[in-house]
Amino acid sequence: MRLDKFLKVSRLIKRRTLAKEVADQGRITINGQTAKASSNVKVGDELQVRFGQKLVTAKVLNLTESTRKEDAANMYSILKEERLNTNNND
């Protein structure tokens, strides 16, 4: 499944166009490799997505073409969420 579609269907990112923009900006990696929107996602892959000051690492558990909102979270598990610190004066 394409990365942008997975992000939309799983609701990690709400809109496919936004998922494509985030990927095109180099803010997503699959198994440590920078990914494009058209990159292929497989079960077991580890995704890292940078949302502003937050880095989310998720593991792909399930691929489905469409899913109900209640079931979307079953497509992945969050391994960790970390805050990126860009201010060195803490």
N, C-alpha and C positions, 0 to 999 in steps of 0.2 A: 504494500500500500504506500502511496506517496506520503511524504512527511507532512505536507500542508493539509492533506485530507485527514490523516490520523489525528493531528492536533485539533482540527475542527470537530471531527466525530467524537473524539474523547473529551472534548470541551476543555482541554488544557488551554487552548486559545479559542475565543468565541467565534471568530470569523476566519474563513479560509484566506481571504485577501490579506488580513492582518498576519496570519501564520506565514504567508509567502513573504511579506515585507520583513518580518523578523528573521526568517531564514536567509533572505537575500542580504541582510545586514551582517551576517556571520555570527549571529547570537545563539545559534543552536548547533550542538554537536551530537553525533550518533557514535557511541563507542569511542569517544575521544577524537573523532574526525569531524571537521567543520562540514556541515550539511547544507545542501540546497533544498529548496521547496520540493523539487522533483526527486530527491533522494528516496531510496526504498527503505521502509521500516519493516522489521521482522519481529516476531515474538522473541523475547529475550534481549532485545537491544536496550541499551541504556542511553537515554536522552538527557542532555543538559540544556536547559533553556534559561537565558538571561532576560529577566523582566526588570528593567530599570536597575534598581539596587539589590535585586534578589536573584539568586541562582538556584534553580530547582532541578534536582536530579530525579528522574523517573525511569522505571523499568517497564517495558512493554509486556503486558500479560496476555492480550487478546486483540485480534484484529477483526472488526466487523464493519461492513459497508455503511451501516446506519445503526443507530441505537437510541433508545429512549433516554431522556435526561437522567432518570434515576439509575440507569445501568451504565452510564458513560464512565463512571469512576472505576468500574470493573475492568476497564481496558488497560489500566496502568496502576502501578503502586509508586507512591512518592518515597524515594530512598532517603533524600535529605533536602532540606531547604536551608540556604545560608544567606545571610545578609552580606552584600559586598560593601566593604568599607573603603570609600574613596577619600574620606577625610582623615588625614594623618595626624590631626591634632586631638585625638580622643584620649 
